[in-house]
Amino acid sequence: MDKHDFTKVLGARIKNRRAELGITIRDLAAKTDLSASYIGDIENQRTTPNSSKLVAIASALAMPIEELLDSDETIKKDSDIYLKNHIFPNGLTYNQMNEKIKQLEKIQGIMNNNKGR
């Protein structure tokens, strides 16, 4: 994983964990003695925190540092994060693509039923 990918995944992990806990960026900033804008910069891939800041963030989010860093347990979570944030070449998100596929499958089922008549 290169630095850009790491920064993207790290930001998404922090943002997702905050959402799970129902805390705001300001809440996390207060718990870590970091500024809200700095936390926002991490979540939006504009900066990568150093190790001491990572430890503070992990602690404030009540999660092991390993979950913020690359580990085997987070591979599936990372894939889900990537897919949820990915924009396909046609401009659709992962969820939008899934909906289009379901619509096409429904149409195909209708067409197959009409062939039998």
N, C-alpha and C positions, 0 to 999 in steps of 0.2 A: 504494500500500500504506500503510495507516494504521499508527500506532505499535504498536497491539495486534497487528496481523498481522505487522509486522516483528519484534516481540519473540518471537512464537510461532515464526516461521520461523527466526530466529536461534538460539533455544534448540534447536530440532530439528536444525539444521545442526551445531551444536557437539556435541550428543549423538550424532548419527549418525557424525560424523567420529571421535569418541572410540572408538566401537564398532568402526569400521573399523580403527583403529590398535591396538585391544585395550588401551586405557589406562583407568584409573579416573578418577573425579573428583579424587581425592587426587593422582594422578599429574599431571593437568593443572594442579591448583592449585600443586603444587610447581614445575612448569616456568614458571609465570606469576607467581609470588609473590603470588597471590591466594588467598583462603581457599576451602576445599572447599565451605563453605556458600554462598559467593558464586557459585561456578561452578554449584552446584545451583540457586540462585535464578535464574540466567540461563537454564539449561536448562528450568526449570519456569515460565518467563515471569513471575517475580515482580519482576525488575529488568532494566534495559537498561544494559549497560556503556558507558562513555564511549569515545572514539576511541582513547586510549592503551591501555586495557584490551583493546579489540578487536584492536589490533595485536599485543599480547602473546599473546592467545589464538590468533590466526591463525598466528603464528610457532611457538608451541608445538605446534600441530596440523599444522605443515608444509603449510600451504595458503595461497594468495593471499588477501589481505583481500577481494578482489572476490567470492570464493566465499561469504564470510560476509555480504556486503552484496548488495543487489539487482543482478543483472546478467543479460544474455540467456542466458548459459550455464547459469544455475541455474533457469530457469523450469520446465523439465521436472522437475528434482529437487524444486523447491518443490511442484509439483503432486502428485508421488508422496508427499512428506512430508504434505501436506494430506490426501490420500486415506487414507493409512495411519493418520492420527490422527483422522479425521472419524468422528463417530457420527451415523448416520442417524436420522430421526425415530422409527423403529421400535425404536431402541436397539441396532441391530446395527452392527458395524464394517465397514469396506470389505471386508476379507477374508471376514467372515461373510456379507455380501451376495453376494459372488462365489460362495461355496459354495451359497447358496440358489438363485441363478440357475442354476448347474450342475445342481442337483437338479431344478429345474423343467424345464429343457431335457431332462433324462433322462426325466422323467415324460411330457413332451410327445411325445418320440420313441417311448416305449412305447405311448402312446395312439394315435399315428398308425399304428404297426405293427398294432395290434389292429383298427383301422377297416378295414384291407385284407383282413381274414379273413372 
